[in-house]
């Protein structure tokens, strides 16, 4: 029995036990009797399957509410709606129903209507229907409730948007009237759906011929056939999937204009698909099309395409072999990034045959594996930190007047006395060994305004260099032999190599006038940037350190100075004497080259220094000249691992008694550049991309090899200038445009010493160094201390290997290639049909500006 009823019976029993009178009004002490029952609900309708709560109110004869009484419920038609013991009604089927509530013989009634479940959506089953003219087809539709359940038995109304094209009955039977397309709609309870129905003509178009036999972009051509529309607008024509303009039409002939080469996809000469659409019916055929420019490359021959007309579509005859391809961005800013596609396509079957890079055969002297010093990685970080100094020097000079020009403008004689004056900032006498001197050393590497005084001892006095040691160096007075040996090497060798660029003492008579530069080895440098600086020079030292604030540099020592760290084996980032010796010598000549550039430009009254990427490239060349002398190899010797570089990172031994980083540091950076070649540029700021130590050097080295009659004369022409900088400097000295230089260098980077390749053009080689042999040897012989291969790739340049035939997007699309950057492909395999190669915007259309394509056939 329901709980509410049990409670009511219990209360009645208690009342009877206590006595009291009977009757409708109850006894004097008994509860009032129910006189009225009212049943209500919030709505008068409910859907099939849904529920509705009811509320019952009981009152006595005086209209007061009565509580605690038993209520029963009854439905007038349980097939339409049911009601439970607490008055909740559930819809069963559509119709009208009454719900009665009863208590103590009194009743109330609620009238309700049960409605069908509402249609929430409607879908026509046939999504692309079609019917022939004069024939019929039946469409069907389904209705669904709000949770996706299919509803049945609903009325669906059908209609046609144009009964002149097709009619539709109430049952969804569609009859085609005239050819065309028309929307057919279905609707139920306000919900709609429509589909486009095509009425096919019983007379379909056909292509019987084309003229002329071969179509070329832009010409007028004709298509012969039957059942064409007699108005141009009634015909849609597509040539190789490209829409074509119809200028005249009859039932048997269409006159069209072949799209331009920019609109057409690049395809090999031959038959391409031709489609004519009339009243939604298609006629299929072919047309002979020649979009591509026919090209033939003999083995070893090169092509460089830069105009849009040459880039759009090229067709190489079916001669097979191997082609190397680069696409390059010759914008003069590395921030000018661009997207494009290099498209490869052909007809007929192809078979890929990827050529693996040759691993060099190593000679007997190469039979040892070197553990790469941990300082190599640290040296890369140090070099990149040094780059910020170079940028700061450019900004410092740009913010001040040329200090050498100002000194030239000083009077030569004292007017009152007639005495001759020195135009030098402060003439410094040549000191003696063991003399103590005081120098200004900036307290913060990035701030030229604050400094402290450091006491240094003279260790070596040579013809062109004076070596000074910080008196507080950790190994003070124990390193004299090392410093003296380095000073002697500078005097006897390095200074001579610097003369290939100019003279670091070119303005000495207007600085400290002592005919020498100073090399300062100070503990202070060890503290700069947490030990991330190995050595540096600064243009600050060419300025006076006192005078008008706008013209001075307070931390200047007023001469030609090189500053470097001292060995500190016990410090966390300190170098051992052996590591210090390995890296410091190359650092000295690299930085002395910067001094040379500063001096030669200041001498010529410049107000701006060389662009950083080219300044670092030529400083790397200075180290390279010195390294060649260590290896005893000559200019353009195509030097390989066994010619000397093998000793750069070797342990001291009988065959490598004096290991020193000569050229492999350049190739460490070039390895980094090659690995990410499509994201990097030779024009990048050194402070943001250290790989220019390899890439910009390689470019400058290649230009020197390719266009210099005399190496030293060419290098001096780059340095002993006033106004030429960066690309304009390289272009004016080589006599070739940047687009040609970048294109050929990018191809040479890929083609240099290509395995079994036949390349006679020296401009497609890196003549001075055998890059493939060096990289393969670094891969085979250099290890980290934990045994890991230091350089995992035998040839690190990222190359997209492609077969003859049609290429997928992974081979074609180049994204965000920077100015001064390139991407590379190797095309090889069995060629059975002409191969087209095109450079286009992604998705088709004209190529973006400043993009070129270089190709060489190597086999």
C-alpha positions in Angstrom: 0.0 0.0 0.0 1.3 3.5 -0.8 3.0 5.3 2.1 0.7 8.3 1.9 -2.4 5.9 2.2 -0.8 4.0 5.1 -0.3 7.2 7.0 -3.9 8.3 6.3 -5.2 5.0 7.7 -3.1 5.3 10.7 -4.4 8.7 11.5 -8.0 7.5 11.0 -7.5 4.7 13.5 -6.1 7.1 16.1 -9.1 9.4 15.6 -11.6 6.5 16.1 -9.9 5.4 19.3 -10.2 8.8 20.8 -13.9 9.0 20.2 -15.8 12.0 18.6 -18.9 12.6 16.7 -19.5 11.6 13.0 -20.9 13.5 10.1 -19.4 15.7 7.3 -18.2 18.3 9.6 -16.5 15.8 12.0 -16.8 15.8 15.7 -16.0 18.7 17.9 -12.5 17.4 18.4 -12.1 15.4 15.0 -10.5 16.6 11.7 -12.6 18.4 9.1 -13.9 16.3 6.2 -12.7 16.7 2.6 -15.4 18.7 0.8 -13.6 19.6 -2.5 -10.8 18.1 -4.6 -8.9 20.1 -7.3 -6.3 18.6 -9.7 -4.1 20.9 -11.8 -0.9 20.8 -14.0 1.4 23.5 -15.5 0.4 22.6 -19.1 -2.6 21.0 -20.8 -0.6 19.0 -23.3 2.3 16.5 -23.2 4.1 14.5 -25.9 4.0 10.8 -26.3 6.6 9.3 -24.0 7.0 12.4 -21.8 5.7 12.8 -18.2 3.8 15.5 -16.4 3.4 16.1 -12.7 0.0 17.0 -11.3 -0.9 18.9 -8.1 -3.9 18.1 -5.9 -5.5 20.6 -3.5 -8.0 19.4 -0.8 -10.3 21.8 1.1 -13.1 21.4 3.7 -16.6 22.9 3.6 -15.3 26.3 4.7 -12.7 26.3 2.0 -9.8 25.7 4.2 -7.0 23.5 3.0 -7.0 19.9 4.4 -3.8 17.9 4.6 -2.8 14.4 5.5 -5.6 12.7 3.5 -5.4 9.8 1.1 -5.6 10.6 -2.6 -6.1 8.1 -5.5 -5.7 8.7 -9.2 -7.3 7.3 -12.3 -6.9 7.8 -16.1 -10.0 7.8 -18.3 -8.0 6.1 -21.1 -4.8 4.2 -20.2 -4.1 3.6 -23.9 -3.6 7.4 -24.2 -2.1 8.3 -20.8 -1.4 6.5 -17.5 -1.1 8.0 -14.1 0.8 6.6 -11.1 0.1 6.6 -7.3 1.6 10.1 -6.9 -0.2 11.7 -9.8 2.6 11.6 -12.5 1.0 11.3 -15.9 2.9 9.5 -18.8 1.8 10.0 -22.5 1.2 6.8 -24.3 -0.5 7.7 -27.6 -2.0 10.8 -29.2 -5.5 11.7 -28.0 -7.6 13.4 -25.2 -7.7 12.0 -21.7 -9.0 12.9 -18.2 -7.1 12.3 -15.0 -9.3 12.0 -11.9 -8.1 12.5 -8.3 -10.3 11.2 -5.4 -10.2 11.7 -1.6 -12.8 10.7 1.0 -15.4 10.2 -1.8 -14.8 13.6 -3.3 -13.2 13.9 -6.9 -11.6 16.4 -9.2 -10.8 16.0 -13.0 -8.0 17.3 -15.2 -8.4 17.3 -19.0 -5.1 16.7 -21.0 -4.2 16.2 -24.6 -1.3 13.8 -25.6 0.4 15.0 -28.8 2.8 13.1 -31.1 6.6 13.6 -30.7 7.6 16.8 -32.6 9.8 16.6 -35.7 13.2 18.1 -35.0 14.9 17.5 -38.3 14.2 16.1 -41.8 16.6 14.6 -44.3 16.1 13.6 -48.0 17.8 10.3 -48.5 19.1 10.9 -52.1 21.7 13.7 -51.9 22.7 13.9 -55.6 19.6 12.7 -57.5 19.3 12.7 -61.2 16.7 11.7 -63.8 16.6 11.6 -67.5 14.3 14.1 -69.4 10.8 12.6 -69.5 11.5 9.9 -66.9 10.7 9.6 -63.2 12.5 8.7 -60.0 11.2 8.5 -56.4 12.8 10.5 -53.6 12.3 9.5 -49.9 12.8 11.5 -46.7 13.1 10.6 -43.0 12.0 12.6 -39.9 13.9 12.6 -36.6 13.2 13.7 -33.0 15.6 15.9 -31.0 17.8 13.0 -30.0 18.0 11.6 -33.5 15.5 8.9 -33.3 13.6 8.3 -36.5 9.9 9.2 -36.5 7.4 7.4 -38.7 3.9 8.1 -39.9 4.6 11.9 -40.4 3.1 13.8 -43.3 5.8 15.0 -45.8 5.1 17.7 -48.4 7.2 17.8 -51.6 7.7 20.8 -53.9 9.9 21.8 -57.0 11.6 25.1 -57.3 10.9 25.0 -61.1 8.2 22.8 -62.5 9.5 23.7 -66.0 12.5 21.6 -65.2 11.0 18.9 -63.0 7.8 18.1 -61.2 7.3 16.2 -57.9 4.2 14.5 -56.5 3.0 14.4 -52.9 4.6 11.0 -52.7 8.1 12.3 -53.8 7.9 11.0 -57.4 10.0 13.4 -59.5 9.6 13.6 -63.3 12.2 15.4 -65.5 10.7 18.0 -67.9 13.7 19.8 -69.4 17.5 19.5 -69.0 19.0 21.5 -66.1 19.2 21.5 -62.4 16.4 22.2 -59.9 16.0 22.2 -56.1 13.5 19.7 -54.8 12.2 20.4 -51.2 10.7 18.2 -48.5 8.9 19.6 -45.5 7.2 18.2 -42.3 6.0 20.1 -39.3 8.0 23.2 -40.3 11.3 21.3 -40.8 12.8 21.3 -44.4 15.5 19.8 -46.5 16.3 20.3 -50.2 18.6 18.7 -52.8 19.7 19.7 -56.2 18.3 17.4 -58.8 19.8 17.1 -62.2 17.6 16.5 -65.3 19.8 14.9 -67.9 19.2 15.6 -71.5 18.4 12.7 -73.9 20.7 14.4 -76.3 24.2 14.7 -74.7 27.3 16.6 -76.1 30.2 14.8 -77.7 33.7 16.0 -78.8 34.8 14.8 -82.3 38.0 16.9 -82.8 40.1 19.9 -82.0 42.2 22.4 -84.0 45.1 23.2 -84.2 46.8 19.9 -83.4 48.9 21.5 -80.7 47.6 24.2 -78.4 49.8 26.8 -76.8 48.9 29.3 -74.1 46.9 32.3 -75.3 46.0 31.1 -78.8 42.4 30.8 -80.3 41.4 27.2 -80.8 38.3 25.3 -81.8 36.5 22.2 -80.5 34.3 20.3 -82.9 31.4 18.0 -81.8 27.7 17.6 -81.4 24.9 18.8 -79.2 26.8 21.9 -77.9 24.8 24.8 -76.5 24.3 27.5 -79.2 25.3 30.3 -76.8 28.8 30.7 -75.3 27.4 30.9 -71.8 25.6 27.6 -72.2 28.9 25.7 -72.5 31.5 25.2 -69.7 35.0 24.1 -71.0 37.9 22.8 -68.9 41.4 22.2 -70.3 43.6 20.1 -68.0 41.2 21.1 -65.1 41.5 24.8 -65.9 38.4 26.8 -66.9 38.5 28.1 -70.5 36.7 31.2 -72.0 34.3 30.3 -74.8 34.0 33.2 -77.3 31.6 31.7 -79.9 29.3 28.6 -80.0 27.2 26.6 -82.4 25.7 23.2 -81.9 28.8 21.7 -83.6 31.7 24.0 -82.9 33.1 26.0 -79.9 35.7 28.7 -80.3 37.8 29.1 -77.2 40.9 31.0 -75.9 43.6 28.8 -74.4 44.5 30.0 -70.9 47.8 31.6 -70.1 50.8 29.6 -68.9 50.3 31.1 -65.5 46.7 29.7 -65.3 47.5 26.3 -66.7 49.2 23.6 -64.6 52.7 22.8 -65.8 52.5 19.5 -67.7 54.6 17.7 -70.3 53.9 18.4 -73.9 51.2 16.0 -75.2 47.5 15.1 -74.7 45.7 16.5 -71.7 42.1 16.1 -70.6 39.4 18.3 -72.3 35.9 18.5 -70.9 32.8 20.3 -72.3 29.8 20.6 -70.0 26.3 21.4 -71.5 23.2 21.3 -69.3 25.2 19.4 -66.7 26.2 16.7 -69.2 29.9 16.2 -69.9 31.7 15.4 -73.1 35.2 14.0 -72.5 38.1 14.3 -74.9 41.8 15.4 -75.2 43.8 18.2 -76.7 47.4 18.4 -77.6 48.9 21.0 -75.3 52.4 22.5 -75.1 52.9 24.7 -72.0 56.5 23.8 -71.1 59.7 25.2 -72.6 61.7 22.3 -74.0 65.1 22.0 -72.2 68.0 19.6 -72.6 71.0 19.5 -70.2 74.1 17.5 -71.1 75.9 15.8 -68.2 77.8 18.6 -66.3 75.7 21.4 -67.8 74.0 24.0 -65.6 70.9 26.1 -66.0 70.0 29.1 -63.9 66.4 30.4 -64.1 65.4 33.7 -62.5 62.7 35.3 -64.7 59.1 34.3 -64.2 58.8 33.2 -67.8 61.7 30.8 -67.4 60.5 29.5 -64.0 56.9 28.8 -65.0 57.3 25.5 -66.8 60.3 23.6 -68.1 60.4 20.2 -69.8 63.5 18.1 -69.7 63.9 15.4 -72.4 63.8 11.8 -71.4 67.5 11.3 -71.0 67.4 10.0 -67.4 70.4 10.3 -65.1 70.6 12.5 -62.0 69.8 16.2 -61.6 70.7 18.4 -58.6 68.3 21.3 -58.1 68.2 24.3 -55.7 65.5 26.9 -55.3 66.8 30.1 -53.7 65.5 33.4 -52.3 67.7 36.2 -53.5 66.0 38.9 -51.6 68.7 41.0 -49.8 67.0 40.6 -46.4 66.9 37.4 -44.3 63.6 38.5 -42.9 61.9 38.4 -46.3 60.5 34.9 -46.1 58.4 33.4 -48.9 56.4 30.3 -49.8 56.4 28.5 -53.1 56.3 25.2 -54.8 58.8 23.4 -57.0 56.7 21.1 -59.1 57.8 17.9 -60.8 55.5 16.1 -63.2 55.6 13.7 -66.0 53.4 11.2 -67.8 54.0 7.5 -68.0 55.4 5.2 -65.4 58.6 5.9 -63.5 60.9 3.9 -61.2 62.8 5.6 -58.4 66.5 4.9 -58.0 67.8 6.9 -55.1 71.6 7.4 -55.2 73.3 7.1 -51.8 76.1 9.5 -51.0 79.6 8.1 -51.3 81.4 7.4 -48.1 85.1 8.3 -48.7 87.8 5.7 -48.6 90.0 6.7 -45.7 93.8 6.4 -45.9 96.1 4.8 -43.3 96.7 8.0 -41.4 93.0 8.2 -40.6 92.8 5.1 -38.5 92.1 6.8 -35.2 88.9 8.1 -33.5 89.1 11.4 -31.7 87.1 12.3 -28.6 85.6 15.7 -29.4 86.7 18.1 -26.7 83.7 19.4 -24.7 85.0 22.9 -25.4 83.9 22.6 -29.0 80.3 23.0 -28.1 81.3 25.7 -25.6 83.3 27.4 -28.3 80.2 27.6 -30.5 78.3 29.3 -27.8 81.2 31.7 -27.2 81.4 32.6 -30.8 77.7 33.5 -30.9 78.0 35.6 -27.8 80.9 37.4 -29.4 78.6 38.3 -32.3 76.6 40.7 -30.1 79.8 42.7 -29.6 80.1 43.1 -33.4 76.6 44.5 -33.7 77.2 46.8 -30.7 80.4 48.2 -32.5 78.4 49.0 -35.6 75.8 50.9 -33.5 78.5 52.7 -31.6 80.2 54.1 -34.7 76.8 55.0 -36.2 76.0 57.1 -33.1 79.3 59.0 -33.2 81.5 60.8 -35.6 84.5 58.9 -37.1 87.2 59.3 -34.5 90.0 59.1 -37.1 88.4 61.8 -39.2 88.1 64.1 -36.1 91.8 63.6 -35.3 92.8 64.5 -38.8 90.9 67.7 -38.4 93.0 68.7 -35.3 95.6 71.4 -35.9 99.1 70.0 -36.7 100.9 72.9 -35.0 100.4 74.9 -31.8 99.7 78.4 -33.1 101.3 80.3 -30.2 104.5 78.3 -30.0 104.7 76.8 -33.4 105.5 73.4 -31.9 104.4 70.3 -33.8 101.5 68.4 -32.2 100.7 64.7 -32.3 97.4 63.8 -33.9 97.4 60.5 -32.1 94.9 60.2 -29.2 97.8 59.4 -26.8 101.1 58.3 -28.1 102.2 55.2 -26.1 105.9 54.3 -25.9 106.9 50.7 -26.6 107.2 49.0 -23.1 109.7 46.4 -22.0 109.0 42.9 -20.9 107.9 42.8 -17.2 106.8 46.4 -17.2 103.5 46.9 -15.4 100.8 48.9 -17.1 97.3 50.1 -16.2 94.4 49.5 -18.6 90.8 50.3 -18.7 88.5 47.2 -18.6 84.8 47.7 -18.8 82.9 46.5 -15.8 80.1 45.2 -17.9 80.7 43.6 -21.3 77.7 45.4 -22.9 78.4 48.8 -21.4 81.3 50.9 -22.8 80.7 53.8 -20.4 81.8 52.1 -17.1 85.2 50.6 -16.5 87.7 49.7 -13.9 91.5 49.8 -13.9 93.4 46.6 -14.3 97.1 46.1 -13.8 98.8 44.0 -16.4 102.4 42.8 -17.0 104.2 42.9 -20.3 105.1 39.3 -21.3 106.1 39.7 -24.9 107.1 42.7 -27.1 107.3 41.8 -30.8 107.4 43.7 -34.1 103.6 43.9 -34.5 102.2 42.7 -31.2 102.6 43.3 -27.4 101.3 40.6 -25.1 100.0 41.6 -21.7 98.9 39.3 -18.8 96.5 40.4 -16.0 98.4 40.4 -12.7 95.5 38.7 -11.0 95.3 35.8 -13.6 94.9 32.4 -11.9 98.1 31.2 -13.5 99.9 34.5 -13.5 103.7 34.4 -14.3 103.5 30.6 -15.2 102.2 31.2 -18.7 105.0 33.3 -20.2 106.2 30.6 -22.6 102.7 30.2 -24.0 102.1 33.9 -24.5 105.6 34.4 -26.0 105.0 31.5 -28.5 101.6 33.0 -29.5 103.2 36.4 -29.9 106.0 35.0 -32.1 103.4 33.2 -34.2 101.5 36.4 -34.7 104.6 38.3 -35.8 106.0 35.6 -38.1 102.7 34.3 -39.6 99.4 35.8 -38.6 100.3 39.4 -39.4 101.2 38.3 -42.9 97.9 36.6 -43.4 96.1 39.7 -42.2 97.9 41.7 -45.0 95.7 39.8 -47.4 92.8 41.9 -46.0 94.6 45.1 -45.0 96.5 46.5 -42.0 95.2 46.3 -38.5 97.6 49.2 -37.8 96.4 51.3 -40.7 95.5 54.2 -38.4 98.0 53.5 -35.7 99.6 56.9 -36.2 96.3 58.4 -35.2 95.7 56.2 -32.2 98.6 55.3 -29.9 101.3 55.6 -32.5 103.5 52.7 -31.4 103.3 50.4 -34.4 101.8 47.5 -32.5 98.6 46.0 -31.3 98.1 44.8 -27.8 96.8 41.4 -26.8 95.4 41.6 -23.3 94.8 38.3 -21.4 92.7 39.2 -18.4 90.8 37.6 -15.7 88.2 40.3 -16.3 87.2 38.7 -19.7 86.6 35.4 -17.9 83.8 37.1 -16.0 82.0 38.6 -19.0 78.7 36.8 -19.8 79.5 34.0 -17.4 82.5 33.0 -19.3 80.8 32.9 -22.7 83.4 35.2 -24.4 86.7 33.8 -25.6 88.1 37.0 -27.0 87.0 40.2 -28.6 88.0 43.6 -30.0 86.0 46.8 -29.9 85.8 49.9 -32.0 85.6 51.8 -28.7 89.4 51.6 -28.5 89.7 53.9 -31.6 87.9 56.7 -29.7 89.3 59.1 -27.2 88.3 58.3 -23.6 88.0 61.9 -22.5 86.3 64.9 -24.2 82.8 65.8 -25.3 80.5 63.0 -24.3 79.0 62.6 -27.7 82.4 61.9 -29.3 84.2 59.6 -26.7 84.1 56.1 -25.4 85.0 56.2 -21.7 86.4 52.6 -21.5 88.7 53.1 -24.5 92.4 52.3 -24.2 93.0 54.5 -27.3 94.8 52.0 -29.5 94.5 48.6 -31.2 93.6 46.1 -28.5 92.5 42.4 -28.4 91.1 41.2 -25.1 90.9 37.5 -24.2 90.3 35.0 -21.4 93.1 33.4 -19.4 93.3 29.6 -18.6 91.6 28.7 -15.4 91.5 24.9 -15.0 89.8 25.0 -11.6 86.8 27.2 -12.7 83.5 25.7 -13.8 83.7 27.3 -17.2 87.5 27.7 -17.3 89.8 26.3 -19.9 92.8 24.1 -19.4 96.0 25.3 -20.9 95.7 22.7 -23.7 92.2 23.8 -24.6 93.1 27.5 -24.3 96.0 26.9 -26.7 93.7 24.9 -29.1 91.1 27.7 -29.5 92.9 31.0 -28.6 95.2 31.1 -31.6 92.4 31.0 -34.2 90.5 33.5 -32.0 93.4 35.9 -32.1 93.7 36.1 -35.9 89.9 36.2 -36.3 89.6 39.2 -34.0 92.7 40.8 -35.5 90.8 40.7 -38.8 88.0 42.7 -37.2 90.6 45.3 -36.1 91.8 45.3 -39.7 88.4 46.0 -41.1 87.8 48.7 -38.5 91.1 50.4 -39.2 90.8 50.3 -43.0 87.2 51.7 -43.0 88.0 54.4 -40.4 91.0 55.4 -42.5 88.6 56.0 -45.3 86.3 58.3 -43.2 83.5 55.8 -43.1 80.6 56.3 -40.8 79.4 52.7 -40.9 81.1 49.3 -40.6 80.7 46.3 -42.8 77.5 44.3 -42.4 78.0 41.7 -39.6 77.4 38.6 -41.7 80.1 39.5 -44.2 82.5 40.8 -41.6 82.3 37.5 -39.8 82.6 35.6 -43.1 85.9 37.3 -43.9 87.2 37.0 -40.4 86.6 33.3 -40.8 88.6 33.5 -44.0 91.5 35.0 -42.1 91.5 32.0 -39.8 91.3 29.7 -42.9 94.4 31.3 -44.5 96.3 30.6 -41.3 94.9 27.0 -41.1 96.0 26.3 -44.7 99.5 27.2 -43.7 99.3 24.8 -40.7 98.2 22.0 -43.1 100.6 23.1 -45.8 97.8 23.1 -48.4 97.3 25.8 -51.1 94.5 27.9 -52.3 91.8 25.8 -54.2 93.6 22.5 -53.2 90.3 20.8 -52.5 91.8 19.8 -49.2 90.3 16.7 -47.5 90.4 15.3 -43.9 93.7 13.6 -44.4 95.4 16.8 -45.6 95.4 18.2 -42.1 92.0 18.9 -40.6 92.1 15.4 -39.0 94.4 17.0 -36.4 92.1 19.8 -35.3 90.4 17.9 -32.6 93.0 15.1 -32.1 94.8 14.4 -28.9 98.4 15.3 -28.9 100.3 12.5 -30.5 103.2 11.8 -32.8 101.2 12.5 -35.9 99.4 15.5 -34.4 101.9 17.2 -32.0 100.1 20.6 -31.8 96.3 20.2 -32.2 94.6 23.5 -32.9 91.2 24.4 -34.2 91.9 25.5 -37.8 89.1 24.7 -40.3 86.9 22.2 -38.5 85.2 24.9 -36.5 84.0 26.4 -39.8 82.6 23.0 -40.8 80.9 22.5 -37.4 78.9 25.6 -38.1 78.3 24.6 -41.7 77.0 21.3 -40.5 74.5 23.1 -38.3 73.5 25.3 -41.3 73.1 22.4 -43.7 70.9 20.5 -41.3 68.3 23.3 -41.2 69.1 24.8 -44.6 65.5 25.8 -45.5 65.2 27.9 -42.3 68.5 29.7 -42.4 70.2 32.4 -44.4 73.8 33.5 -45.1 72.5 37.1 -44.4 71.2 36.4 -40.9 72.3 38.6 -38.0 75.2 36.8 -36.3 73.5 37.5 -32.9 70.5 35.4 -33.9 72.0 32.7 -36.1 75.5 31.5 -35.3 75.4 29.2 -38.4 76.6 32.1 -40.5 80.1 31.3 -39.1 79.8 28.4 -41.5 77.3 29.4 -44.2 78.5 33.0 -44.8 82.1 31.9 -44.7 81.3 29.2 -47.3 79.6 31.7 -49.5 82.5 34.2 -49.2 85.0 31.5 -49.8 83.2 30.2 -52.9 82.9 33.8 -54.3 86.7 34.2 -53.7 87.5 30.9 -55.4 85.2 31.5 -58.3 86.0 35.1 -59.2 89.3 36.1 -57.7 92.3 36.2 -60.0 94.5 36.8 -57.0 93.1 35.8 -53.6 94.8 38.5 -51.5 93.9 41.3 -54.0 90.3 40.2 -53.9 90.0 40.0 -50.1 91.6 43.4 -49.7 89.1 44.8 -52.2 86.3 43.7 -49.8 88.0 45.4 -46.8 89.7 48.5 -48.0 86.5 50.3 -48.9 84.5 53.2 -47.5 80.9 52.7 -48.5 80.4 49.2 -50.0 78.8 46.8 -47.5 77.2 43.4 -47.5 75.7 42.2 -50.8 76.7 45.3 -52.7 80.3 44.8 -51.6 80.3 41.2 -52.8 78.5 42.1 -56.0 80.8 45.0 -56.9 84.0 43.0 -56.3 82.9 39.9 -58.1 81.2 41.7 -61.0 78.2 39.3 -60.8 74.6 39.9 -59.6 73.6 38.5 -56.2 71.0 36.2 -57.9 73.7 34.5 -59.9 76.1 34.3 -56.9 73.5 32.8 -54.6 72.1 30.4 -57.2 75.5 29.0 -58.2 76.8 28.8 -54.6 73.6 27.0 -53.5 74.1 24.5 -56.3 77.8 24.1 -55.6 77.0 23.4 -51.9 74.9 20.4 -53.1 77.2 19.4 -56.0 80.6 19.7 -54.4 82.5 16.4 -54.8 79.2 14.6 -55.7 79.8 10.9 -55.8 80.7 9.8 -59.3 79.3 13.1 -60.6 80.7 14.6 -63.7 80.9 18.4 -63.1 83.6 20.3 -65.0 82.4 23.8 -64.1 84.5 25.0 -61.2 81.8 27.4 -60.2 79.8 24.3 -59.1 82.5 23.2 -56.7 83.8 24.4 -53.4 87.3 24.3 -54.7 89.3 24.9 -51.6 87.8 22.2 -49.4 86.4 18.7 -50.1 83.2 19.2 -48.1 81.8 15.7 -48.5 85.1 14.1 -47.4 85.3 16.4 -44.4 81.7 15.8 -43.3 82.0 12.0 -43.8 85.2 11.9 -41.8 83.7 14.0 -39.0 80.9 11.5 -38.9 83.2 8.5 -38.8 86.0 9.7 -36.5 84.7 12.3 -34.0 83.0 11.2 -30.8 81.8 12.8 -27.7 83.3 11.7 -24.4 80.4 9.4 -23.7 80.9 7.5 -27.0 78.1 9.2 -29.0 78.8 10.1 -32.6 79.4 13.8 -32.7 78.2 14.3 -36.2 75.6 11.7 -37.0 75.2 12.5 -40.7 77.8 11.7 -43.3 76.5 14.6 -45.4 74.2 16.9 -43.4 72.6 19.0 -46.2 68.9 18.5 -46.1 68.0 17.2 -49.6 64.5 16.3 -50.9 65.1 13.1 -52.9 62.7 12.8 -55.8 62.0 10.3 -58.6 61.2 11.1 -62.1 57.4 11.5 -62.4 54.8 13.5 -60.4 55.9 14.7 -57.0 53.7 14.9 -53.9 53.3 18.0 -51.6 56.2 16.8 -49.3 58.6 17.3 -52.2 57.1 20.4 -53.7 56.1 22.9 -51.0 58.7 25.2 -49.5 57.5 27.3 -46.6 59.0 30.5 -45.2 62.3 30.4 -47.1 64.4 33.4 -45.9 66.2 35.8 -48.2 69.7 34.4 -48.7 68.4 30.9 -48.2 67.9 27.8 -50.4 66.2 24.4 -50.6 67.7 21.4 -52.4 66.5 18.4 -54.4 68.1 15.4 -56.0 66.1 14.0 -59.0 67.1 10.5 -60.2 65.8 7.2 -61.4 64.5 5.8 -64.7 63.0 8.4 -67.0 60.5 7.1 -69.6 58.8 10.4 -70.4 59.7 14.1 -70.5 60.0 15.5 -67.0 58.6 19.0 -66.2 60.0 21.2 -63.5 58.3 24.4 -62.6 58.5 27.0 -59.8 55.0 28.4 -58.9 53.2 30.0 -56.1 51.7 27.4 -53.7 48.4 26.4 -55.3 49.5 27.6 -58.7 49.9 31.0 -60.4 53.0 33.2 -60.9 56.1 32.5 -58.8 56.8 34.9 -55.9 59.3 37.6 -56.5 63.1 37.1 -55.9 62.9 33.3 -56.2 65.3 31.4 -58.6 66.0 27.9 -59.7 69.4 26.3 -60.4 69.8 22.9 -62.0 72.8 20.8 -62.9 72.8 17.3 -64.5 75.6 15.3 -62.8 75.0 11.9 -64.4 
